Amino acid sequence: MKPTIFRLESPLTDVVIRCDNTAEIIYWGAHLDYFCADNFTSLQRPVANSRVDVDVPISLAAENGRGLFSVPGLEGHRSGIDAFPIFEFKHAEQQQQKLIITAEDNIAGLRFVTEVILSTSSSVLQIRNTLTNLKSTPWQVNRLAMTLPLPTRANEVMAFHGRWAKEFQSHRTLLAHGAFVQENRRGRTSHEYFPGMMIGPQGFSEQHGEVWGFHLGWSGNHRLRTDIKSDGRRQVQLEALYFAGEIELKQHESLTTPWVYAAYSTTGLNGMSHQFHQFLRDEIIRFPHIQQRPVHLNTWEGIYFNHNPEYIKKMATAAAKLGVERFIIDDGWFKHRHDDHAGLGDWYLDQEKYPDGLTPVIDHVKDAGMQFGIWVEPEMINPDSDLFRAHPNWLLGQVGYQQPTGRFQYVLDLSNPDVFHYLFERMSWLLENHQIDYVKWDMNRELVQPAHLGQAAADRQTHQVYRLFDQLNAAFPQVEFESCASGGGRIDFEILKRTHRFWASDNNDALERQTIQKGMSYFFPLEVMGAHIGNRICHATGRQHTIEFRGLTALLGHMGIELDPIIADEAERQGYAKYIQLHQSIRELIHNGNFWRVDMDDDTTQVQGVVSQDQQQAIFVISQLAMPRYALSGQLRIPGLQPSACYRVKLMGEPDIQIVGQGGHTMRVLPHWVTQLSEYQGEWLANAGLELPILDPETAILIKIEKI
């Protein structure tokens, strides 16, 4: 029987799937202008000696039962039997850019359905699997992954590691034999291993090379892996990670993997990012109000738990004078909350701190022309709380075991209907009775012994978090939610469907933020990246930076400030106001343009920028992270501009660029374009570039480029 060939196409990417007795992706790469379905025969593989006597594809199910000796896409059993299913292709239905493929194993009594969608606007591929039990006896699921093949030339992986206050750190590994594996078992997306990676031929960079990028849209435990078979073929798997006994399918019950989002680029990591950013803007990001993203002031690093309504009003007045547009009261407003040892779970106003309620403070904030926001952490509970004393059985955990606290708190079992109802009722009370525009939703503890009624329930807990967000969004569509989990611990596409902003890190150190925000930018556009100017002395590291370096670091994101504006000195206040005003003047470009990371020969120099969709204007921030490697900083070649157009280049603001004077620095004479208003062709800027000034460590400058 001649195979059936299905093609999904987009301006940048094509996906070709062959279906005969199974379903296999035979091509995923650049768009084909002269596609012919009969070309598939060029990819029919030989059969190697001393192996099974037939060709074994890396199918969408990746079944070991066929003789595929790599990691399968499905593992499980039916009380020890039906453990090696082989899914025979039944039928496929294509509706424009969506393909649904159905396969079954009649002996094992299982159905395997794969949904494949290729976006025409962004060229991002979405894919997921659904497993259904067709027999009357339960089938225990150990693993259900999404498996994708890669060509043999894809031999380098770039992935992410991190920890609290140091998220989105990248690393690279060459792929020759064996496997690359990263697992997260912390119960949330995690600071440690973000569920995303990029793979391509060795040496791919920001602006050059083929790249296949992958992201698992899931806010819980997960595994990412890339395997190299002994015949050289590669496969990628992304999956939610299940604890033993966590998933059991009764007859006609189904389990669906999280969506995998993937992008193929011929123009390096920037091309991949442009696709992901466009996809999120088209398909996922939905703000309650059509407006520019408001500049925040969050009170946490200003007052911590020391809440005094009259003082907070003075803070709000001072914040409005700086240009702040959204004022957020952080942790400490509810009863018993004087430090982080007590009060979580008791979502009632602290009457001692707020004897007249929150309304006078909210009214004051709004009278000052700002939106009002508030901090919550609904999933958590302190042992020292009225809620715990009344309901110690509401914890997520194993009965009879003593689990450790984290930040002096436990996690509530959201699969318990009483817990879910209580949290929805308390959040509804808060949002119905107060004019709240924005909620900073925190999660400061990982899941330890996550069980409901004795059964592992980490996966179920994540789905219940989604359900709680879904119900609150439906009830209060005017409210924006921020996903914060000790900073960057819950950042992924699936939680973004329910939230509107991410807190990238609890670390406001501008030097650390340069790396953190760069790492986050590979998958997320700037309008959802919370980036705040912190205090002169960083609360997380003790390091000190100028307001210029802090301001320019926070510029490329959704800007905010984190301080008490009353006690800041006048020079600091002027600096905050300057960079708030600068951000406001160009945020339409920042939050709608194409984001670029620029390859630089010296990795102590980091360059990032945004070019408008119409190529009329651009900004680039040049950050000197450490002492330059050489005496000269080299050239900045500017991508993304219209080659034939002429552009005016100028330095923005009044940067503190040091030249030799008293004490001396690293430069005697500035480049010509810095001191003279200059005009250059887009082609020249892309290929020849600008000679950079020599900057001191931990400083930055901003250049603006406008089409004439």
MISE-673073 format. One record per residue (C-alpha): chain; x, z, y. Coordinates in Angstrom, 1 decimal. Example, Ala and Ser with C-alpha at 12.3 -4.5 7.8 and 13.67 -1.06 7.14 Angstrom:
// MISE-673073
 unit     xx     zz     yy
    A   12.3    7.8   -4.5
    A   13.7    7.1   -1.1
//
This chain:
// MISE-673073
 unit     xx     zz     yy
    A    0.0    0.0    0.0
    A    1.4   -1.0    3.4
    A    1.9    2.0    5.6
    A   -0.2    2.5    8.8
    A    1.8    2.6   11.9
    A    0.5    4.6   14.9
    A    2.1    4.4   18.4
    A    1.7    6.7   21.4
    A    3.2    5.3   24.5
    A    4.0    6.4   28.0
    A    6.1    5.0   30.9
    A    9.2    6.9   29.7
    A    8.7    7.7   26.1
    A    7.2    6.3   22.9
    A    6.3    8.1   19.6
    A    5.8    6.1   16.4
    A    4.4    7.7   13.3
    A    4.3    6.2    9.9
    A    1.4    7.2    7.6
    A    1.3    6.3    3.9
    A    1.2    9.1    1.3
    A    2.5   11.4    4.0
    A    2.9   11.4    7.8
    A    6.4   11.0    9.4
    A    7.6   10.5   12.9
    A   10.0    7.5   12.6
    A   10.7    7.0   16.3
    A   10.7    9.3   19.3
    A   12.7    8.0   22.2
    A   12.7    5.6   25.2
    A    9.6    3.5   25.9
    A    9.6    0.2   24.0
    A    8.7   -2.8   26.0
    A    8.6   -5.1   23.0
    A    7.1   -3.0   20.3
    A    6.1   -4.5   17.0
    A    4.6   -2.4   14.2
    A    6.4   -4.4   11.5
    A    9.8   -3.2   12.8
    A    9.4    0.0   10.9
    A   11.1   -1.6    7.9
    A   14.4   -1.4    9.7
    A   14.3    2.4    9.2
    A   13.6    2.5    5.5
    A   16.3    4.7    4.1
    A   18.5    4.1    1.1
    A   18.3    6.6   -1.8
    A   21.6    8.5   -2.3
    A   23.0    9.1   -5.8
    A   22.9   12.4   -7.5
    A   19.7   13.5   -5.7
    A   16.0   13.0   -6.4
    A   15.3    9.4   -7.3
    A   13.0    8.6   -4.3
    A   13.3    8.8   -0.6
    A   12.0   12.1    0.8
    A   10.8   12.0    4.4
    A   11.0   14.9    6.9
    A    7.2   14.9    7.1
    A    5.1   16.7    9.7
    A    4.6   19.4    7.0
    A    8.2   19.3    5.7
    A    7.2   20.2    2.2
    A    9.8   21.5   -0.3
    A    7.4   20.3   -3.1
    A    8.4   16.7   -2.4
    A   12.1   17.5   -2.9
    A   13.0   18.2    0.7
    A   15.6   20.9    0.3
    A   15.7   22.0    4.0
    A   13.5   24.7    5.5
    A    9.9   23.8    4.9
    A    7.2   23.8    7.6
    A    4.9   26.0    5.5
    A    5.6   29.0    3.3
    A    3.0   31.2    1.6
    A    1.1   31.6   -1.6
    A   -2.2   32.6   -3.3
    A   -1.3   35.8   -5.1
    A    1.9   34.1   -6.3
    A    0.5   30.6   -7.0
    A   -0.1   27.5   -4.9
    A    3.3   28.1   -3.3
    A    4.6   24.5   -3.2
    A    1.9   22.4   -1.6
    A    2.3   18.6   -1.2
    A    0.0   17.2    1.5
    A   -1.3   13.7    0.8
    A   -2.3   11.7    3.9
    A   -6.1   11.3    4.1
    A   -6.9    9.8    7.4
    A   -5.9    9.6   11.1
    A   -7.9    9.2   14.2
    A   -6.4    7.9   17.4
    A   -8.2    8.2   20.7
    A   -5.9    6.7   23.4
    A   -3.0    9.1   23.8
    A   -4.2   11.6   21.1
    A   -3.7   11.3   17.4
    A   -5.2   13.6   14.8
    A   -3.7   13.3   11.3
    A   -5.3   15.0    8.3
    A   -3.6   15.6    4.9
    A   -4.7   17.7    2.0
    A   -3.4   19.2   -1.3
    A   -6.4   19.3   -3.6
    A   -4.6   21.4   -6.2
    A   -3.4   24.1   -3.8
    A   -6.7   23.9   -1.9
    A   -5.2   23.5    1.5
    A   -5.8   21.1    4.4
    A   -3.0   20.3    7.0
    A   -4.0   18.8   10.3
    A   -1.6   17.7   13.0
    A   -2.6   17.0   16.6
    A   -0.2   14.8   18.7
    A   -0.8   14.1   22.4
    A    1.5   12.1   24.6
    A    0.9   12.5   28.4
    A    0.8    9.2   30.3
    A    1.7   10.8   33.6
    A    4.6   13.1   32.5
    A    5.6   11.6   29.1
    A    5.5   15.2   27.7
    A    4.7   15.4   24.0
    A    2.3   18.1   22.8
    A    2.0   18.8   19.1
    A    0.6   21.5   16.8
    A   -0.5   22.1   13.2
    A   -3.6   23.7   11.7
    A   -3.7   25.0    8.1
    A   -7.1   25.6    6.4
    A   -7.8   27.3    3.1
    A  -10.3   25.3    1.0
    A  -10.4   27.7   -2.0
    A  -12.5   30.8   -2.5
    A   -9.4   33.0   -3.0
    A   -7.3   34.0    0.0
    A   -4.0   32.3    0.8
    A   -1.2   34.4    2.4
    A    0.7   32.7    5.1
    A    4.4   33.6    5.5
    A    5.3   30.8    7.9
    A    3.7   27.9    9.6
    A    6.0   25.8   11.8
    A    6.0   22.7   13.8
    A    8.6   20.3   12.4
    A   10.1   17.4   14.4
    A   13.0   15.1   13.4
    A   15.9   14.2   15.5
    A   18.5   11.4   15.2
    A   22.0   12.1   13.8
    A   23.6   11.6   17.2
    A   21.8   14.8   18.5
    A   24.7   17.1   17.8
    A   24.7   19.8   20.6
    A   22.1   22.4   21.3
    A   21.6   24.3   24.6
    A   19.5   27.4   24.4
    A   19.0   30.7   26.2
    A   19.9   34.4   25.8
    A   19.6   37.3   28.0
    A   18.5   40.9   28.5
    A   16.6   43.0   31.1
    A   17.9   42.1   34.6
    A   19.9   39.2   33.2
    A   17.4   36.6   31.9
    A   17.7   32.9   31.2
    A   21.5   32.8   30.5
    A   22.4   29.5   28.8
    A   24.8   28.8   25.9
    A   25.7   25.7   23.9
    A   26.5   25.2   20.2
    A   27.8   22.1   18.4
    A   25.7   21.0   15.3
    A   27.7   19.8   12.4
    A   26.5   21.7    9.3
    A   24.0   24.4    8.5
    A   21.5   25.7   11.1
    A   21.2   27.0   14.6
    A   18.6   29.8   14.6
    A   17.2   32.1   17.3
    A   14.5   34.7   16.6
    A   12.5   37.1   18.8
    A   10.8   40.1   17.3
    A   10.1   42.1   20.4
    A    6.4   41.3   20.6
    A    6.5   39.3   23.9
    A    8.2   36.1   25.0
    A   11.2   38.3   25.6
    A   14.2   38.6   27.9
    A   16.5   38.1   25.0
    A   15.6   34.6   23.6
    A   13.3   32.4   25.7
    A   11.4   30.0   23.3
    A   13.0   26.8   24.6
    A   16.0   24.7   23.8
    A   17.5   21.3   24.5
    A   19.4   19.0   22.0
    A   21.3   15.8   22.5
    A   24.5   14.0   22.0
    A   27.5   16.2   22.8
    A   28.2   16.5   26.6
    A   24.7   15.9   28.0
    A   24.6   17.3   31.5
    A   22.2   17.8   34.4
    A   22.3   14.2   35.4
    A   23.6   12.3   32.4
    A   22.9   11.8   28.7
    A   20.0   11.8   26.2
    A   18.2   15.1   25.9
    A   15.3   16.2   23.7
    A   13.8   19.4   25.2
    A   11.5   21.8   23.4
    A    9.3   24.7   24.3
    A    7.0   26.9   22.2
    A    4.0   27.9   24.3
    A    3.7   31.4   22.9
    A    3.9   34.9   24.3
    A    4.8   36.8   21.1
    A    7.3   36.8   18.2
    A    8.9   33.4   17.5
    A   11.6   31.5   15.8
    A   13.5   28.3   16.9
    A   15.8   26.5   14.6
    A   17.7   23.3   14.1
    A   18.9   22.3   10.7
    A   21.4   19.7    9.6
    A   20.8   18.4    6.1
    A   23.7   17.4    3.8
    A   22.6   13.7    4.4
    A   23.1   14.2    8.1
    A   19.4   14.2    9.1
    A   18.3   16.8   11.7
    A   15.1   18.6   12.0
    A   13.8   21.0   14.7
    A   11.3   23.8   14.0
    A    9.4   26.0   16.4
    A    7.0   28.7   15.2
    A    5.2   31.9   15.8
    A    6.9   34.6   13.7
    A    4.7   36.6   11.4
    A    5.3   40.0    9.9
    A    4.7   40.5    6.1
    A    1.0   40.5    5.3
    A    0.0   39.7    8.9
    A   -1.8   36.4    8.2
    A   -4.2   35.8    5.3
    A   -6.7   33.0    5.2
    A  -10.0   33.4    3.4
    A  -12.0   30.3    2.4
    A  -12.5   27.9    5.3
    A  -10.5   30.0    7.6
    A   -7.8   28.3    9.6
    A   -4.5   29.1   11.3
    A   -3.2   27.0   14.2
    A    0.4   27.0   15.5
    A    1.0   27.5   19.2
    A    1.5   24.2   21.0
    A    5.0   22.8   21.0
    A    5.8   20.9   24.3
    A    8.6   18.4   24.1
    A   10.3   15.9   26.4
    A   12.7   13.1   25.9
    A   15.0   12.1   28.7
    A   17.7    9.4   29.2
    A   18.8   10.9   32.5
    A   20.0   14.3   31.4
    A   18.5   17.7   31.9
    A   17.0   16.8   35.3
    A   14.9   14.0   33.7
    A   13.6   16.5   31.1
    A   12.8   19.1   33.8
    A   11.0   16.5   35.9
    A    8.7   15.8   33.0
    A    8.0   19.4   32.2
    A    7.4   20.2   35.9
    A    5.0   17.2   36.3
    A    3.2   18.2   33.1
    A    2.6   21.8   34.3
    A    1.4   20.6   37.7
    A   -1.0   18.1   36.1
    A   -2.2   20.0   33.1
    A   -1.7   23.8   33.4
    A   -1.0   25.3   36.8
    A   -4.3   26.1   38.6
    A   -4.3   28.2   41.7
    A   -7.6   29.9   42.7
    A   -7.3   28.6   46.3
    A   -5.9   25.3   47.6
    A   -3.4   26.7   49.9
    A    0.4   27.0   50.4
    A    1.9   29.7   48.3
    A    1.9   32.9   50.5
    A    5.1   34.8   51.2
    A    5.0   38.3   49.5
    A    6.1   41.8   50.4
    A    6.1   44.1   47.4
    A    6.4   47.8   48.0
    A    8.3   48.8   44.9
    A   11.9   48.8   46.2
    A   10.7   50.2   49.5
    A    8.8   53.3   48.4
    A    8.7   53.4   44.6
    A    6.1   56.1   43.6
    A    5.9   57.7   47.1
    A    2.6   56.5   48.3
    A    1.2   57.6   51.7
    A   -1.7   55.5   53.0
    A   -0.8   55.9   56.6
    A    2.9   55.0   56.0
    A    1.8   52.0   53.9
    A   -0.3   50.8   56.8
    A    2.7   51.0   59.0
    A    4.7   49.0   56.4
    A    1.9   46.4   56.4
    A    2.0   46.1   60.2
    A    5.8   45.6   60.1
    A    5.5   43.1   57.2
    A    3.0   41.0   59.1
    A    5.4   40.8   62.1
    A    8.1   39.4   59.8
    A    5.7   36.6   58.7
    A    4.6   38.1   55.3
    A    1.3   36.7   54.1
    A    0.5   38.8   51.0
    A    1.1   42.5   50.8
    A    1.3   44.2   47.4
    A    1.1   47.9   46.5
    A    3.2   48.4   43.4
    A    3.2   51.2   40.8
    A    2.0   54.7   41.8
    A   -1.5   54.3   43.2
    A   -3.5   55.8   40.2
    A   -3.8   59.4   39.1
    A   -1.0   61.4   37.6
    A    1.5   58.6   38.6
    A    4.3   60.4   40.4
    A    7.1   58.9   38.2
    A    7.2   56.7   35.1
    A    6.6   59.7   32.7
    A    2.8   60.0   33.2
    A   -0.4   58.3   34.1
    A   -0.4   55.0   32.4
    A   -3.9   54.4   30.9
    A   -5.6   56.5   33.6
    A   -6.8   53.6   35.7
    A   -8.5   55.8   38.3
    A   -7.4   56.2   41.9
    A   -5.2   59.1   42.8
    A   -7.5   61.0   45.1
    A   -4.6   63.2   46.4
    A   -2.6   60.2   47.5
    A   -5.6   58.2   48.6
    A   -8.3   60.7   49.7
    A  -10.2   57.9   51.5
    A   -9.7   55.4   48.8
    A   -7.9   52.1   48.8
    A  -10.3   50.3   51.1
    A   -8.9   51.5   54.4
    A   -5.4   50.3   53.4
    A   -6.9   47.0   52.2
    A   -8.8   46.5   55.4
    A   -5.7   47.2   57.4
    A   -3.7   44.6   55.4
    A   -6.4   42.0   55.9
    A   -6.9   42.8   59.6
    A   -3.1   42.1   59.9
    A   -3.8   38.6   58.5
    A   -2.5   39.1   55.0
    A   -3.8   39.0   51.5
    A   -3.8   42.2   49.4
    A   -2.3   42.6   45.9
    A   -1.9   45.5   43.5
    A    0.2   46.4   40.4
    A   -1.2   47.2   37.0
    A    0.1   47.6   33.4
    A   -3.1   47.7   31.3
    A   -1.5   47.3   27.9
    A    0.4   50.5   28.1
    A   -0.2   54.2   27.8
    A    1.9   57.3   28.6
    A    1.7   60.3   26.1
    A    1.2   62.4   29.2
    A   -2.2   60.9   30.3
    A   -5.8   61.8   30.0
    A   -6.4   58.7   28.0
    A   -3.9   59.6   25.3
    A   -5.1   63.2   25.1
    A   -8.6   61.9   24.5
    A   -7.8   59.0   22.2
    A   -4.4   59.4   20.5
    A   -5.7   57.0   17.8
    A   -5.8   54.1   20.3
    A   -2.1   53.3   19.9
    A   -0.8   50.2   18.4
    A    1.2   51.5   15.5
    A    1.4   52.7   11.9
    A   -0.6   55.8   11.1
    A    1.6   58.7   10.0
    A    4.8   57.3   11.5
    A    6.4   58.5   14.8
    A    7.5   55.5   16.8
    A    9.8   55.9   19.8
    A    8.5   55.5   23.3
    A    9.9   52.9   25.7
    A   10.1   53.8   29.3
    A    8.2   56.9   28.2
    A    5.2   54.9   27.0
    A    3.4   53.4   24.0
    A    1.3   50.2   23.6
    A   -2.5   50.2   23.3
    A   -4.1   48.5   20.3
    A   -6.1   45.7   21.9
    A   -7.7   44.8   18.5
    A   -9.6   48.0   18.8
    A  -12.9   47.1   20.4
    A  -13.1   50.4   22.3
    A   -9.6   49.8   23.8
    A  -10.5   46.3   24.8
    A  -13.8   47.4   26.4
    A  -12.1   50.2   28.3
    A   -9.4   48.0   29.8
    A  -11.9   45.3   30.8
    A  -14.2   47.9   32.3
    A  -11.3   49.6   34.3
    A   -9.9   46.2   35.5
    A  -13.4   45.2   36.5
    A  -13.9   48.4   38.4
    A  -10.7   47.7   40.3
    A  -11.5   44.1   41.1
    A  -15.2   44.5   41.8
    A  -14.9   47.4   44.2
    A  -11.9   46.3   46.2
    A  -11.0   43.1   48.0
    A   -8.0   42.3   45.9
    A   -6.5   38.8   46.0
    A   -3.6   39.2   43.6
    A   -2.7   41.4   40.6
    A    0.9   41.9   39.5
    A    0.4   42.5   35.7
    A    3.4   44.2   34.2
    A    4.4   44.9   30.5
    A    7.4   47.3   30.3
    A    7.7   47.9   26.6
    A    8.3   45.9   23.4
    A    6.1   46.3   20.3
    A    7.3   48.7   17.7
    A    5.4   49.0   14.4
    A    2.7   46.8   15.7
    A   -0.2   47.5   13.4
    A   -4.0   47.6   13.5
    A   -5.8   49.6   10.8
    A   -2.5   49.7    8.8
    A   -2.0   45.9    8.9
    A    0.7   44.1   10.9
    A   -0.9   42.8   14.1
    A    1.7   41.5   16.5
    A    0.2   38.0   16.4
    A   -3.3   39.4   16.9
    A   -2.2   41.6   19.8
    A   -0.9   38.5   21.6
    A   -4.2   36.7   21.1
    A   -6.1   39.8   22.4
    A   -3.9   39.8   25.5
    A   -4.9   36.2   26.1
    A   -8.6   37.1   25.5
    A   -8.4   39.9   28.1
    A   -6.9   37.6   30.6
    A   -9.5   34.9   29.8
    A  -12.4   37.3   30.4
    A  -10.9   38.6   33.6
    A  -10.2   35.1   34.9
    A  -13.8   34.1   34.1
    A  -15.2   37.2   35.9
    A  -12.9   37.1   38.9
    A  -11.9   33.5   39.4
    A  -10.7   34.2   43.0
    A   -7.9   36.5   41.9
    A   -4.4   35.4   41.2
    A   -2.4   37.1   38.4
    A    1.4   37.4   38.1
    A    3.0   37.7   34.7
    A    5.6   40.4   34.9
    A    7.2   42.1   31.8
    A   10.0   44.2   33.1
    A   10.8   41.0   35.1
    A   11.1   37.9   32.9
    A    9.9   39.2   29.5
    A    6.7   37.1   29.4
    A    7.3   33.7   30.7
    A    5.9   30.7   28.8
    A    3.4   27.8   29.1
    A    0.6   29.6   27.2
    A    0.5   32.7   29.5
    A    0.8   30.3   32.5
    A   -2.6   29.0   31.5
    A   -4.0   32.4   32.5
    A   -1.6   33.4   35.3
    A   -0.3   31.9   38.5
    A    3.2   33.2   39.1
    A    6.1   34.7   37.1
    A    8.4   37.5   38.2
    A   11.7   36.0   37.1
    A   13.6   39.2   36.9
    A   13.7   42.8   38.1
    A   17.2   42.1   39.4
    A   17.2   40.9   43.0
    A   20.9   40.6   43.2
    A   21.4   37.2   44.8
    A   24.5   36.3   42.7
    A   22.7   37.1   39.4
    A   19.5   35.4   40.6
    A   21.5   32.1   41.1
    A   21.9   31.9   37.3
    A   18.5   33.4   36.4
    A   16.5   31.0   38.6
    A   18.6   28.0   37.5
    A   17.8   28.8   33.9
    A   14.1   29.2   34.5
    A   14.0   25.9   36.4
    A   14.7   23.9   33.3
    A   11.1   24.4   32.3
    A    9.1   25.7   35.3
    A    8.6   24.3   38.8
    A    9.5   26.4   41.8
    A    6.0   27.2   43.0
    A    5.5   29.6   40.0
    A    8.9   31.3   40.2
    A    8.8   34.6   42.1
    A   12.0   34.8   44.1
    A   12.4   37.8   46.5
    A   15.0   38.7   49.1
    A   16.1   42.2   48.2
    A   17.8   45.0   50.0
    A   21.3   44.6   51.4
    A   22.5   46.9   48.6
    A   20.9   45.6   45.4
    A   18.9   48.3   43.6
    A   19.8   46.9   40.2
    A   23.5   46.3   40.6
    A   24.7   48.1   43.8
    A   26.3   44.8   44.9
    A   26.0   43.9   48.6
    A   25.3   40.4   50.0
    A   24.6   39.0   53.4
    A   21.1   38.2   54.4
    A   22.1   34.5   54.5
    A   23.1   34.5   50.8
    A   20.0   36.5   49.8
    A   17.7   34.3   51.9
    A   19.0   31.0   50.7
    A   18.9   32.2   47.1
    A   15.2   33.1   47.4
    A   14.4   30.0   49.3
    A   14.0   27.8   46.3
    A   11.0   29.5   44.6
    A    7.8   31.4   45.6
    A    9.4   33.5   48.2
    A    8.9   37.2   48.8
    A   10.7   40.3   50.1
    A   11.2   43.6   48.5
    A   11.9   46.5   50.9
    A   10.5   49.0   53.3
    A   10.5   47.0   56.6
    A   10.2   50.2   58.7
    A   13.6   51.5   57.8
    A   15.4   48.2   57.8
    A   17.6   47.8   60.8
    A   16.9   45.2   63.5
    A   19.5   42.7   62.2
    A   18.0   42.9   58.7
    A   14.5   42.5   60.0
    A   15.5   39.4   62.1
    A   17.2   38.0   59.0
    A   14.1   38.5   56.8
    A   11.9   36.9   59.5
    A   14.4   33.9   59.8
    A   14.3   33.1   56.1
    A   10.6   33.6   55.8
    A   10.0   31.2   58.7
    A   12.5   28.7   57.1
    A   10.8   28.9   53.8
    A    7.4   28.4   55.4
    A    8.6   25.4   57.3
    A    9.7   23.5   54.1
    A    7.7   25.1   51.3
    A    5.4   22.1   51.0
    A    8.5   20.1   50.0
    A    9.8   22.9   47.8
    A    6.5   23.3   45.9
    A    5.7   19.7   45.5
    A    8.9   17.7   45.3
    A   11.3   16.9   42.5
    A   13.8   19.6   41.7
    A   17.4   18.6   41.1
    A   20.4   20.5   39.7
    A   23.6   18.6   40.5
    A   26.6   18.2   38.2
    A   29.7   19.6   39.9
    A   33.3   19.4   38.8
    A   33.9   23.0   39.7
    A   31.4   25.4   38.1
    A   32.0   28.0   40.8
    A   29.9   25.7   43.0
    A   26.2   25.5   42.2
    A   24.1   22.9   43.9
    A   20.3   22.7   43.7
    A   17.8   20.9   45.8
    A   14.4   19.3   46.2
    A   13.6   15.7   47.0
    A   10.1   14.8   48.2
    A    8.0   12.6   45.9
    A    8.1    9.8   48.5
    A   11.8   10.2   49.1
    A   11.3   10.8   52.8
    A   13.1   14.1   52.9
    A   15.2   16.5   50.9
    A   17.0   19.8   51.0
    A   20.0   21.0   49.0
    A   21.4   24.5   48.7
    A   25.2   24.7   48.1
    A   26.1   28.1   46.7
    A   29.7   29.3   46.2
    A   29.5   31.7   43.3
    A   33.2   32.6   43.1
    A   36.5   31.5   44.5
    A   36.7   27.7   44.3
    A   39.0   26.4   41.5
    A   40.9   24.1   43.9
    A   41.9   24.2   47.5
    A   39.3   21.6   48.3
    A   35.6   21.8   47.1
    A   35.2   18.1   46.4
    A   32.2   15.9   47.0
    A   28.5   16.4   46.6
    A   26.8   13.3   45.3
    A   23.1   13.6   46.2
    A   20.6   12.3   43.6
    A   17.0   11.2   44.0
    A   17.1    9.3   47.3
    A   16.0    5.8   48.0
    A   19.2    3.7   47.7
    A   18.4    1.2   50.5
    A   17.1    3.8   53.0
    A   19.2    5.4   55.8
    A   19.1    9.2   56.0
    A   20.1   11.7   58.6
    A   22.1   14.7   57.2
    A   22.4   18.0   59.0
    A   23.3   21.6   58.3
    A   20.3   23.9   58.6
    A   20.3   27.2   60.4
    A   23.5   28.9   61.7
    A   25.5   29.5   58.5
    A   28.5   31.9   58.6
    A   31.1   29.3   57.6
    A   34.5   30.8   58.1
    A   37.5   28.8   59.4
    A   41.0   30.2   60.0
    A   40.9   32.7   62.8
    A   41.8   36.4   62.9
    A   42.4   37.4   59.4
    A   42.2   33.8   58.1
    A   40.0   32.2   55.5
    A   40.2   29.2   53.2
    A   39.6   26.3   55.8
    A   41.1   25.1   59.0
    A   38.9   22.1   59.8
    A   35.3   21.4   58.9
    A   34.1   18.1   57.4
    A   32.9   15.5   59.9
    A   29.3   15.6   58.8
    A   29.1   19.3   59.4
    A   30.1   19.1   63.1
    A   28.5   15.7   63.9
    A   25.0   14.5   63.4
    A   25.5   11.8   60.7
    A   23.5    9.0   59.1
    A   24.2    7.5   55.6
    A   22.6    5.1   53.1
    A   20.9    6.7   50.1
    A   23.1    4.6   47.8
    A   26.2    5.9   49.6
    A   25.1    9.5   49.3
    A   24.4    9.1   45.6
    A   27.7    7.4   44.7
    A   30.2    8.5   47.3
    A   28.6   11.7   48.6
    A   29.5   14.3   51.2
    A   32.8   16.1   51.3
    A   32.0   19.8   51.0
    A   33.2   22.6   53.3
    A   35.3   25.3   51.6
    A   33.0   28.3   51.3
    A   33.8   31.9   50.7
    A   32.6   33.5   47.4
    A   29.0   34.6   47.3
    A   27.9   32.5   50.3
    A   25.6   29.5   50.6
    A   24.6   26.8   53.0
    A   21.5   24.6   53.3
    A   21.5   20.9   54.2
    A   18.5   18.9   55.2
    A   18.2   15.1   54.6
    A   15.6   13.1   56.4
    A   14.8    9.4   56.1
    A   15.2    7.5   59.4
//
